Amino acid sequence: MQQLKLAISGAQILFVAFGAMVLVPLLTGLNPALALLGAGIGTLLFQLVTKRKVPIFLGSSFAFIAPIIYSIGEWGLPSTMFGLFAAGFMYFIFAGLIRWRGLATVNRLLPPVVIGPVIMVIGLSVAAVASQMAMGQAGGEQVIDYTQSLLLSGFTFAVTVIVAVFGSKMMKLVPILIGVAAGYALALVMGLVDTAPIMNAPWFAVPHFETPQINWQAALFMLPVAIAPAIEHIGGVMAIGKVTGNDYAKDPGLDKTLAGDGLGVCVAGLIGGPPVTTYGEVTGAVMITKNSNSKIMTWAAIFAISMAFFGKFNAFLASIPLPVMGGIMILLFGTIASLGLKTLIDAKVNLMQPKNLVIVSSVLTTGVGGMVIKFGSMSFAGVGLCAILAILLNWLLPDEKSGNTLISKDI
């Protein structure tokens, strides 16, 4: 009976994480089944490394959406998989640094003025993609009627916002899932869903696995991208610790949790799924249900792995129309950018100081503007380029002690 209760609680955790978890592969062109498989295996590996002490479920990371889209277009899927595999090693670097020098060293290397604008770029760099999908466009072409697309994306957006603002505590944990469901239902009524692939799909299907291709350009491109989600991981562990009343930074230790997450990222990349990260929705669910038994996450991982082989379900995910995803993306990517802004506000970063202003403005311009810097056959762009730029500027520029400013006080 106890195991049944744990299994039901695990299914609830998967339900909470599900919407965001499959959204990443749907937006990047990866296989949703492999995202489920990667999340399940990644969570089990995390539990193995941390001796199942931390009630965390690892799901698809939104930080990698823009980099994955760019990398697939630049080098192809097999090379991108190798790049995502390499990104996991950034977690090991942070884990080793914390074990050697403590968390304070990471905070000095990556203060809020560095992390904040990088997170903002994660959301804003794909804003154009969100708008195009909301208008029914793909690859610059109108694939769904413009008027129908705006109606569908607007409805999906409105439902998601209403649930997020006015819904119950439990509903507020799954606004994406509810929004997609409502948008899909309207799309069915409008005749914009092709149900034939769902009917023809088998109930049981082994996901198609790509073979990674060693590409050091893709690896160097992805490595810096992992900086933001690695810092997000530390915040996630601290947050779940506050909810449960346990200090996971000491037991099992942030070095262990980072290593566990990094191992999950490596495996997810190797099998062709998006990198995994801690989920705030799951922390919220733990807080509401008051159930912090780590075995629940084990059950959630088992269910995720099982669903990866459910052929009809994955065919259903592939049938979701572009405008439905676009309506969700408009809210989602803006929310990510807002979290970056919140990071700056919470830390009371003074943008009147020249150093801070230079870092934030440079990162936003290069990131949103799509700047690419090439060294021979090597290239740096997107979130990775912004992270490197922010770290270098923070290291090279002196801290401003006086009240000097780059902005005229008369403005």
DALIN-V114031 format. One record per run of one state. SS is the DSSP state (h for helix, s for strand, l for the rest). FROM is the first residue (numbers start at 0). TO is the last residue. Records with the same first field share a line. If there is no record, write none. Layout:
SS: FROM-TO  FROM-TO
This chain:
l: 0-0  28-30  49-56  60-60  75-75  101-101  109-110  124-125  134-135  138-139  142-144  166-169  173-173  189-194  200-202  204-214  223-224  244-247  271-274  278-278  289-293  307-308  318-320  346-352  369-370  375-376  396-410
h: 1-27  31-48  61-74  76-100  102-108  111-123  126-133  145-165  170-172  174-188  195-199  215-222  225-243  248-270  279-288  294-306  310-317  321-345  353-368  381-395
s: 57-59  136-137  140-141  203-203  275-277  309-309  371-374  377-380
